[in-house]
Amino acid sequence: MNIKHNHDNDHSPGHSHSHESPASLKNLIFAIVINGVIVAFEMVFGLMIQSMALISDAVHNLSDIAHMLFSYWAERVARRPANKRKTYGYRKIEFIAAFVNSIGLSVVIAFVFWETLKRFTAPAGVPGQVMLWVAVVAFVGNGAATLLLQKISARNINMISAWLHSLQDSLFSLGVIVGALLITFFGWSLVDPILSLVICLVIAREVYKIIRQAVNSLIDAVPPGIDFIQVKNDLLAIPAAAEVNDLHIWETGSDQKLLSAHIKSGEESPQSRGDHPRRPGDAIAQVRDQPHNAPDPALFGRRDGALQPLQLRNWQHMSLAVEHLGLKPEPDHGFFIFPEIGEGHPQACMMDGLQASTGATYGKLLMAKAFYGKLAATFFHPQKGAVRYALNPDFVDAMGKFEFFTYRKKGVEPSQIPAAVTDELMNWVYDQPDELLFKMEAKPDFRYTKIKGSFNKAKCSLCHEYVFGRYVRIKDGQPVCTPCSGYEGKAGA
């Protein structure tokens, strides 16, 4: 089942519920450095000329820096895998960080607000010209940071949030410039504390929203944008679902929402009749809100008891490559994949994820092994170039520590491995962020010449079955297929 959101989700290429790429982090770091310089600059001159507007603007910039740093730290911690004590992992740490950050910021805002109120009874003479050029420098710096973040704002919601904060900083600096002009040309000294109050109130409003969201998430409230009653009705609409009890919807992180429910079935569902009829009884289900490029986990879960863990993540792996090249899943014959695994490779299930996610299948002659014995693949489009994705060695090392592979190394087939063991690995693999799993590199010099296909065929003179052109052999002057020819080499050679 899919949890329905009331807000629009941007599923454009580059939108992701995962985490920042190295390029995103580089721009983010530059933006933090620029904001740090602005904070120091405005705070020093604000104290020197006793301008509460400059001090408030510096505090606002400082809040954004703290938000970015806390978010970055929380994200690093949240990447840690789940374990036996922390079965949901560390993803809620981002809410704790947001709460602590907001409480600290609230104290600073309260102090600035109180100092600003004093200015209404004892206004200080603020040199408008100094205030003006300091605000102009801050505006230019904030504008540069905003442009840096705009370049990566489409990547994910975190980057959009950072960009909006930086844009807000620019607008505040512009407001301080206007205030400085009013002080310089009209002598309106009260403009300074008024601007400070406005900035403080805007920050307080944002802090309140963050604290409310953090608290709601920490107490496992239903995430915003999800209608609890609608979800319950959707569950009851499932054939044979008679009752839905103990329904819970919560989030472990801002990009992952979960649902659990106790569903009691009634009469046998018409859809369930057949080889595996469902009898009246109980079922307990847990559903997670999927990243936009993830498949239905049921497609890549236990089939007849067998788990193929790399199929699921390779769906996302290959979807990333398709998005990188600006493509859609291949309906025809224009997109090629060259996996690097070899013969008898124990993790060849990644091939299934490759084909399922891209449409570049063996059947359409769009896939050929490179036989390097690596967990990697190159994706090639004649007009749009090539890109290579490889599984990150750190991810492979971490995955190899799971009990699932202890069974596999002993020769135990996936269908014979206990469900709890396979589910533990499946859930862990599913939860890993893209940048932990994959490393990507462009391949500008990659070239490939497609083998020309042909519908030409001949009928074997012995078995009377059709054989396609390049595989026809001649025996006693008659066309024959490879088996009838007695040839023991490779067919088509």
C-alpha positions as MATLAB code, in Angstrom:
seq = 'MNIKHNHDNDHSPGHSHSHESPASLKNLIFAIVINGVIVAFEMVFGLMIQSMALISDAVHNLSDIAHMLFSYWAERVARRPANKRKTYGYRKIEFIAAFVNSIGLSVVIAFVFWETLKRFTAPAGVPGQVMLWVAVVAFVGNGAATLLLQKISARNINMISAWLHSLQDSLFSLGVIVGALLITFFGWSLVDPILSLVICLVIAREVYKIIRQAVNSLIDAVPPGIDFIQVKNDLLAIPAAAEVNDLHIWETGSDQKLLSAHIKSGEESPQSRGDHPRRPGDAIAQVRDQPHNAPDPALFGRRDGALQPLQLRNWQHMSLAVEHLGLKPEPDHGFFIFPEIGEGHPQACMMDGLQASTGATYGKLLMAKAFYGKLAATFFHPQKGAVRYALNPDFVDAMGKFEFFTYRKKGVEPSQIPAAVTDELMNWVYDQPDELLFKMEAKPDFRYTKIKGSFNKAKCSLCHEYVFGRYVRIKDGQPVCTPCSGYEGKAGA';
ca = [
       0.000    0.000    0.000;
       1.160    3.541   -0.655;
       0.769    6.256    1.956;
      -0.872    9.217    0.248;
       0.501   12.691    0.829;
      -1.530   15.857    0.577;
       1.471   17.823   -0.609;
       3.038   17.595   -4.010;
       6.164   15.495   -4.279;
       8.757   16.614   -6.775;
       9.903   13.446   -8.424;
      12.007   15.127  -11.006;
      15.442   13.719  -11.771;
      17.562   14.999   -8.947;
      14.838   15.114   -6.371;
      15.667   12.542   -3.765;
      14.750   11.608   -0.263;
      18.231   10.475    0.290;
      21.193   12.599    1.051;
      23.451   15.208   -0.391;
      25.940   14.333   -3.095;
      29.600   15.456   -2.832;
      28.854   18.356   -5.223;
      25.948   19.462   -3.024;
      28.079   19.325    0.112;
      30.830   21.355   -1.565;
      28.424   24.187   -2.406;
      26.871   23.887    1.042;
      30.288   24.275    2.692;
      31.026   27.361    0.579;
      27.663   28.819    1.628;
      28.457   28.147    5.296;
      31.844   29.875    4.972;
      30.267   32.923    3.292;
      27.601   33.125    6.006;
      30.292   32.820    8.675;
      32.165   35.817    7.266;
      28.922   37.813    7.082;
      28.043   36.992   10.706;
      31.437   38.142   11.967;
      31.322   41.275    9.797;
      27.801   42.331   10.802;
      28.258   41.474   14.476;
      31.494   43.460   14.836;
      30.152   46.573   13.109;
      26.711   46.174   14.676;
      28.256   46.303   18.152;
      30.542   49.168   17.158;
      27.735   51.410   15.895;
      25.083   49.898   18.220;
      22.774   48.878   15.356;
      20.246   46.305   16.560;
      19.175   45.708   12.955;
      22.693   44.594   11.984;
      23.015   42.497   15.148;
      19.633   40.849   14.486;
      20.582   40.153   10.884;
      23.858   38.618   12.108;
      21.908   36.411   14.521;
      19.622   35.359   11.681;
      22.626   34.360    9.573;
      24.110   32.576   12.577;
      20.894   30.581   12.967;
      21.193   29.387    9.382;
      24.802   28.330    9.924;
      23.828   26.423   13.062;
      20.956   24.803   11.172;
      23.270   23.693    8.349;
      25.969   22.384   10.699;
      23.510   20.533   12.924;
      21.790   19.088    9.879;
      25.088   17.925    8.414;
      26.148   16.312   11.701;
      22.756   14.687   12.177;
      22.825   13.353    8.643;
      26.224   11.762    9.202;
      24.974   10.069   12.357;
      21.696    9.038   10.698;
      23.635    7.034    8.092;
      24.703    4.512   10.703;
      22.977    1.171   10.091;
      20.360   -0.263   12.406;
      21.504   -2.796   14.992;
      20.004   -5.151   17.561;
      19.474   -2.342   20.097;
      18.496    0.419   17.700;
      16.355   -1.481   15.235;
      15.218    1.686   13.452;
      18.734    3.049   13.251;
      19.705    6.620   14.152;
      17.452    8.566   11.824;
      15.553   10.386   14.587;
      18.779   12.118   15.584;
      17.930   14.838   13.062;
      14.856   15.783   15.112;
      16.892   15.891   18.322;
      19.442   18.129   16.607;
      16.706   20.415   15.274;
      15.120   20.662   18.737;
      18.405   21.498   20.507;
      19.353   23.976   17.794;
      15.988   25.728   18.023;
      16.023   25.973   21.821;
      19.466   27.587   21.746;
      18.356   29.985   19.049;
      15.245   30.893   21.066;
      17.430   32.080   23.951;
      19.474   34.293   21.614;
      16.335   35.735   19.999;
      14.824   36.520   23.411;
      17.966   38.434   24.411;
      18.091   40.443   21.162;
      14.340   41.125   21.414;
      14.716   42.474   24.960;
      17.649   44.701   23.998;
      15.669   46.000   21.037;
      12.710   46.983   23.219;
      15.053   49.127   25.309;
      15.951   51.097   22.186;
      12.401   52.432   21.872;
      12.746   54.262   25.201;
      16.416   55.183   24.770;
      17.202   55.182   21.048;
      20.871   55.205   20.093;
      22.214   57.302   17.282;
      23.110   54.871   14.516;
      25.411   56.177   11.754;
      23.316   55.429    8.699;
      26.169   55.478    6.191;
      28.224   52.850    8.071;
      25.105   50.741    8.542;
      24.410   51.096    4.815;
      27.717   49.842    3.463;
      27.871   47.001    6.020;
      24.378   45.920    4.913;
      25.397   46.160    1.245;
      28.392   43.869    1.849;
      26.114   41.424    3.706;
      23.575   41.551    0.874;
      26.251   40.746   -1.731;
      27.560   37.855    0.388;
      24.089   36.449    1.001;
      23.321   36.791   -2.690;
      26.432   34.781   -3.593;
      25.496   32.051   -1.093;
      21.955   31.975   -2.482;
      23.238   31.503   -6.039;
      25.511   28.662   -4.896;
      22.629   26.881   -3.209;
      20.248   27.549   -6.102;
      22.470   25.395   -8.336;
      21.816   22.369   -6.132;
      18.379   23.243   -4.743;
      16.650   20.752   -7.053;
      18.583   17.792   -5.606;
      16.480   17.248   -2.488;
      14.301   18.897    0.103;
      17.261   19.664    2.403;
      18.920   21.715   -0.321;
      15.649   23.490   -1.105;
      15.359   24.394    2.589;
      18.940   25.698    2.701;
      18.356   27.755   -0.446;
      15.161   29.298    0.954;
      16.943   30.220    4.199;
      19.740   31.881    2.241;
      17.228   33.731    0.066;
      15.518   34.923    3.233;
      18.883   36.195    4.512;
      19.315   38.196    1.309;
      15.881   39.768    1.709;
      16.601   40.692    5.341;
      19.884   42.320    4.297;
      17.955   44.225    1.645;
      15.571   45.391    4.371;
      18.498   46.627    6.457;
      19.767   48.548    3.405;
      16.380   50.267    3.080;
      16.447   51.070    6.800;
      19.961   52.513    6.538;
      18.839   54.739    3.656;
      15.900   56.014    5.727;
      18.220   56.807    8.648;
      20.793   58.483    6.384;
      18.412   60.722    4.426;
      15.521   61.251    6.853;
      17.075   60.652   10.277;
      14.448   58.084   11.257;
      16.444   56.424   14.062;
      13.496   54.248   15.161;
      13.797   52.336   11.884;
      16.729   50.375   13.377;
      14.859   48.801   16.350;
      11.730   48.310   14.214;
      13.729   46.296   11.667;
      15.289   44.317   14.517;
      11.869   43.440   15.950;
      10.566   42.337   12.546;
      13.577   40.072   12.007;
      13.264   38.597   15.521;
       9.563   37.866   15.043;
      10.167   36.157   11.701;
      12.934   34.000   13.204;
      10.743   33.163   16.216;
       7.969   32.008   13.885;
      10.345   29.696   12.016;
      11.816   28.370   15.266;
       8.339   27.587   16.587;
       7.515   25.584   13.461;
      10.755   23.599   13.732;
      10.246   22.865   17.445;
       6.662   21.760   16.815;
       7.725   19.425   14.003;
      10.632   18.033   16.041;
       8.468   17.353   19.101;
       5.721   15.739   17.008;
       8.269   13.484   15.345;
       9.941   12.546   18.633;
       6.602   11.473   20.132;
       5.741    9.567   16.919;
       2.824   11.764   15.867;
       1.283   11.237   12.436;
       3.539   13.097    9.963;
       2.144   16.260    8.354;
       0.469   15.742    5.004;
      -0.917   12.299    5.881;
      -4.616   11.822    6.578;
      -4.930    9.118    9.263;
      -8.615    8.451    8.539;
      -8.004    8.239    4.786;
      -5.201    5.716    5.294;
      -7.446    3.589    7.497;
     -10.226    3.717    4.907;
      -7.741    2.699    2.205;
      -6.751   -0.322    4.282;
     -10.378   -1.273    4.837;
     -10.898   -1.072    1.076;
      -8.467   -3.974    0.602;
     -10.410   -7.116   -0.398;
     -11.072   -9.403    2.590;
      -9.968   -6.767    5.156;
     -12.705   -6.811    7.802;
     -11.089   -4.755   10.584;
      -8.086   -2.485   10.995;
      -6.770   -2.167   14.548;
      -3.638   -0.739   16.152;
      -2.976    1.522   13.177;
       0.111    3.665   13.687;
       1.786    6.087   11.285;
       5.039    7.774   12.201;
       8.371    8.869   10.786;
      11.885    7.762   11.650;
      13.361   10.614    9.621;
      12.123   13.481    7.482;
      12.500   11.240    4.429;
      11.069    7.993    5.812;
       7.539    7.379    6.995;
       6.299    4.071    8.398;
       2.949    2.457    8.988;
       1.995   -0.559   11.068;
      -1.443   -2.093   11.459;
      -3.221   -5.194   12.702;
      -5.599   -6.243    9.929;
      -8.275   -8.852   10.531;
      -9.496  -10.612    7.407;
     -13.041  -11.783    6.860;
     -14.317  -13.998    4.074;
     -11.979  -15.310    1.426;
     -11.091  -12.697   -1.159;
     -12.112  -13.473   -4.763;
      -8.657  -12.290   -5.829;
      -7.036  -14.806   -3.550;
      -8.724  -17.920   -4.928;
      -6.387  -20.243   -6.713;
      -3.241  -22.029   -5.694;
      -2.820  -20.029   -2.486;
      -6.262  -19.253   -1.002;
      -6.417  -16.895    1.979;
      -8.359  -18.101    4.969;
     -10.096  -15.816    7.452;
      -7.655  -14.698   10.121;
      -5.274  -11.977   11.211;
      -2.388  -10.228    9.523;
       0.102   -7.723   10.820;
       1.613   -5.385    8.256;
       4.264   -2.702    8.308;
       4.597   -0.337    5.361;
       7.278    2.264    4.689;
       7.009    5.331    2.507;
       9.239    4.537   -0.452;
      11.847    6.798   -2.068;
      10.634    7.960   -5.474;
      13.003    5.733   -7.408;
      12.368    2.573   -5.406;
      10.265   -0.308   -6.715;
       7.555   -2.142   -4.878;
       9.540   -4.174   -2.301;
       7.244   -7.116   -3.000;
       8.802   -7.387   -6.453;
      12.212   -7.943   -4.942;
      11.424   -9.705   -1.710;
      11.055  -13.389   -0.997;
       9.868  -15.291   -4.049;
       9.026  -18.847   -3.123;
      11.095  -18.207   -0.017;
      14.139  -16.817   -1.859;
      15.535  -13.365   -1.203;
      17.508  -11.418   -3.783;
      18.800   -8.447   -1.740;
      20.746   -6.714   -4.495;
      17.755   -6.662   -6.827;
      16.019   -4.048   -4.703;
      18.930   -1.671   -4.347;
      20.011   -2.132   -7.929;
      16.585   -0.902   -8.998;
      17.495    2.401   -7.342;
      21.088    2.083   -8.571;
      20.012    1.821  -12.180;
      17.267    4.422  -11.798;
      19.945    6.886  -10.710;
      21.971    6.145  -13.834;
      18.926    6.541  -16.070;
      18.169    9.899  -14.422;
      21.810   11.002  -14.713;
      21.677   10.550  -18.481;
      18.256   12.215  -18.660;
      16.555    9.066  -19.923;
      13.415    7.086  -19.320;
      13.285    3.279  -19.054;
      14.153    1.954  -22.520;
      11.065    0.797  -24.484;
      12.987   -0.029  -27.667;
      16.654   -0.560  -28.529;
      18.554    2.651  -27.820;
      20.060    2.212  -24.350;
      22.782   -0.278  -23.359;
      24.150   -1.678  -20.097;
      27.462   -3.450  -19.562;
      27.562   -5.152  -16.133;
      31.026   -6.157  -14.996;
      30.213   -9.362  -13.141;
      31.557  -12.627  -14.515;
      30.518  -16.250  -14.917;
      29.276  -17.966  -11.770;
      29.218  -14.708   -9.834;
      27.423  -15.309   -6.488;
      25.737  -11.882   -6.539;
      24.465  -11.999  -10.092;
      20.984  -11.096   -8.805;
      22.035   -7.510   -9.442;
      21.447   -8.307  -13.121;
      17.732   -8.708  -12.455;
      17.580   -5.254  -10.885;
      19.442   -3.835  -13.879;
      16.991   -5.202  -16.386;
      13.841   -4.509  -14.368;
      14.648   -0.854  -13.696;
      15.933    0.200  -17.120;
      14.208   -1.988  -19.705;
      17.647   -2.769  -21.169;
      17.300   -6.543  -21.239;
      19.224   -9.484  -22.606;
      16.220  -10.366  -24.723;
      16.519   -7.081  -26.628;
      20.312   -7.463  -26.975;
      20.814   -4.361  -24.827;
      23.006   -5.992  -22.202;
      26.412   -7.652  -22.383;
      28.768   -8.673  -19.588;
      32.233   -7.149  -19.385;
      33.516  -10.130  -17.326;
      35.660   -8.034  -14.949;
      34.271   -9.768  -11.864;
      33.153   -6.453  -10.308;
      29.892   -5.221   -8.795;
      29.564   -2.386  -11.289;
      27.953   -1.499  -14.598;
      28.367    1.075  -17.369;
      25.272    2.675  -18.900;
      25.549    3.944  -22.455;
      23.316    5.983  -24.722;
      24.696    6.844  -28.201;
      23.553   10.481  -27.975;
      23.851   11.172  -24.243;
      27.066    9.404  -23.330;
      28.059    6.873  -20.697;
      28.188    6.737  -16.914;
      29.552    4.009  -14.646;
      28.069    3.128  -11.273;
      29.841    0.778   -8.850;
      28.870   -0.518   -5.438;
      30.833    1.283   -2.745;
      33.397   -1.063   -1.111;
      32.345    0.181    2.352;
      28.770   -0.872    1.627;
      29.885   -4.288    0.343;
      32.009   -4.803    3.481;
      29.145   -3.828    5.780;
      26.660   -6.012    3.911;
      29.001   -9.012    4.093;
      28.833   -8.986    7.906;
      25.174  -10.004    7.944;
      24.250  -13.551    8.909;
      22.589  -14.030    5.524;
      25.986  -14.388    3.841;
      27.213  -16.813    6.491;
      24.473  -19.144    5.275;
      25.229  -18.484    1.616;
      28.956  -19.179    2.037;
      28.019  -22.550    3.500;
      26.066  -23.332    0.348;
      22.605  -22.774    1.862;
      20.134  -21.688   -0.819;
      18.240  -18.418   -0.222;
      14.927  -20.244    0.118;
      16.334  -22.268    3.026;
      17.620  -19.287    5.019;
      15.374  -18.264    7.975;
      13.026  -15.420    7.122;
      14.246  -13.304   10.056;
      17.806  -13.472    8.723;
      16.868  -12.477    5.191;
      14.474   -9.753    6.335;
      17.186   -8.213    8.520;
      19.459   -7.834    5.495;
      16.651   -6.697    3.199;
      15.550   -3.918    5.542;
      19.116   -2.737    6.108;
      19.936   -2.632    2.401;
      16.700   -0.773    1.693;
      17.483    1.923    4.271;
      20.985    2.823    3.074;
      21.406    6.242    1.381;
      22.475    6.308   -2.258;
      25.855    7.930   -1.676;
      26.814    5.157    0.779;
      25.960    2.479   -1.763;
      27.266    3.833   -5.028;
      30.105    5.752   -6.568;
      29.613    7.281  -10.001;
      31.968    8.399  -12.761;
      31.319    9.760  -16.235;
      32.875    7.814  -19.131;
      33.295   10.410  -21.912;
      35.553    8.132  -24.011;
      33.298    5.088  -23.870;
      32.320    3.732  -27.282;
      30.158    0.842  -28.404;
      29.068   -0.343  -31.844;
      25.803   -2.215  -31.776;
      25.616   -5.566  -33.551;
      23.221   -5.173  -36.441;
      20.133   -7.314  -36.011;
      18.504   -9.299  -38.775;
      15.207  -11.043  -39.376;
      16.761  -13.325  -42.020;
      16.272  -16.994  -41.234;
      16.389  -20.423  -42.837;
      14.712  -23.735  -42.100;
      16.971  -26.570  -40.958;
      16.825  -29.372  -43.533;
      16.967  -32.040  -40.814;
      14.785  -30.891  -37.887;
      12.795  -28.398  -39.993;
      13.018  -25.666  -37.338;
      13.866  -22.062  -38.206;
      17.387  -20.765  -37.561;
      18.382  -17.097  -37.679;
      20.932  -16.110  -40.316;
      24.290  -15.994  -38.577;
      23.652  -19.333  -36.872;
      22.859  -21.310  -40.038;
      25.410  -23.964  -41.017;
      25.758  -25.887  -44.257;
      25.923  -29.673  -44.278;
      25.906  -31.662  -47.520;
      24.931  -28.465  -49.297;
      21.824  -27.985  -47.120;
      21.127  -25.449  -44.334;
      21.133  -26.981  -40.869;
      21.055  -25.727  -37.283;
      24.048  -26.065  -34.974;
      22.799  -29.177  -33.085;
      21.967  -31.005  -36.325;
      25.342  -30.086  -37.844;
      27.241  -32.010  -35.185;
      29.367  -28.939  -34.460;
      30.392  -28.876  -30.785;
      31.781  -25.351  -30.589;
      29.982  -22.187  -29.573;
      26.798  -21.542  -31.517;
      27.245  -18.745  -34.020;
      31.042  -19.042  -34.018;
];
